[in-house]
């Protein structure tokens, strides 16, 4: 059951796998000012590397990764995976 009051994404990327993940997502890039991103892995695992502040997280089904506005980052597949990024104009609820 979803929370009717939880923020909804205004846009989502296509679903990418390890072969179709664009090079632009594998290199350092950032969300826009005022935009939060939620990296959701549907199958497998993905390394989410935060450039500033430095850190990393392993994202897998049920454990999304949060991107703050204007936060530089990149992703690296860990084997076979399927993932998508949802974009929000307010802080999202992670679930």
Phi, psi and omega per residue, in radians:
X1 nan 2.295 -3.140
X2 -1.681 2.659 3.113
X3 -1.424 2.085 -3.097
X4 -1.102 -0.354 -3.113
X5 -1.686 -0.098 3.141
X6 -1.207 2.458 3.097
X7 -1.005 2.495 3.120
X8 -1.888 2.530 3.118
X9 -1.159 2.525 3.072
X10 -1.597 -0.252 3.124
X11 -2.794 2.611 3.062
X12 -2.355 2.584 3.047
X13 -1.299 2.899 2.914
X14 -1.087 2.930 3.032
X15 -1.443 2.201 3.139
X16 -1.930 2.630 2.969
X17 -2.019 -3.076 -3.061
X18 -1.065 -0.488 -3.130
X19 -1.487 -0.565 -3.055
X20 -1.721 -0.049 3.124
X21 -1.065 2.071 -3.071
X22 -1.098 2.574 3.080
X23 -1.006 -0.568 -3.131
X24 -1.075 -0.523 3.111
X25 -1.437 -0.355 3.118
X26 -1.460 -0.229 3.095
X27 -1.852 2.847 3.124
X28 -1.026 2.269 3.057
X29 -2.669 -3.141 -3.097
X30 -2.580 2.761 2.998
X31 -1.320 2.826 3.112
X32 -1.324 2.856 3.016
X33 -1.044 2.380 3.121
X34 1.356 0.169 -3.124
X35 -2.156 2.215 3.037
X36 -1.765 2.554 3.059
X37 -2.113 2.553 3.032
X38 -2.173 2.020 3.102
X39 -1.499 2.082 -3.132
X40 -2.039 2.166 3.076
X41 -1.708 2.196 -3.113
X42 -1.565 -0.594 3.096
X43 -2.574 2.474 3.080
X44 1.445 -2.663 -3.093
X45 -2.476 2.721 -3.089
X46 -2.511 2.419 3.059
X47 -1.631 2.169 3.074
X48 -1.842 2.018 -3.074
X49 -1.869 2.111 3.089
X50 -1.608 2.195 3.138
X51 -1.432 -0.711 -3.107
X52 -2.543 2.040 -0.119
X53 -1.232 2.659 -3.061
X54 -1.077 2.443 3.082
X55 2.965 3.069 3.062
X56 -2.714 2.794 3.123
X57 -2.504 2.584 2.990
X58 -1.688 2.099 -3.108
X59 -1.763 2.321 3.131
X60 -2.562 2.986 -3.127
X61 -0.926 2.299 -3.134
X62 1.473 -0.108 3.121
X63 -2.288 1.341 -3.115
X64 -1.222 2.828 3.093
X65 -1.918 2.340 -3.115
X66 -1.692 2.345 3.040
X67 -1.998 2.186 3.108
X68 -1.455 2.774 3.108
X69 -0.952 2.363 3.066
X70 1.058 0.439 -3.107
X71 -1.609 2.052 3.127
X72 -1.230 2.406 -3.071
X73 -2.857 3.006 2.952
X74 -2.720 2.928 -3.116
X75 -2.187 2.683 3.093
X76 -2.379 2.133 3.064
X77 -1.099 2.546 2.993
X78 -1.967 1.552 -3.077
X79 1.274 -2.716 3.132
X80 -1.230 2.404 3.127
X81 -2.796 2.861 2.990
X82 -2.337 2.309 -3.072
X83 -2.548 2.875 3.129
X84 -2.640 2.669 3.067
X85 -2.063 2.266 3.038
X86 -1.792 2.464 -3.120
X87 -2.022 2.396 -3.075
X88 -2.244 2.633 3.078
X89 -1.752 0.209 3.043
X90 -2.678 2.850 -3.098
X91 -1.007 2.205 -3.109
X92 -1.451 2.783 2.966
X93 -1.552 2.210 3.133
X94 -1.522 2.125 3.071
X95 -2.740 nan nan
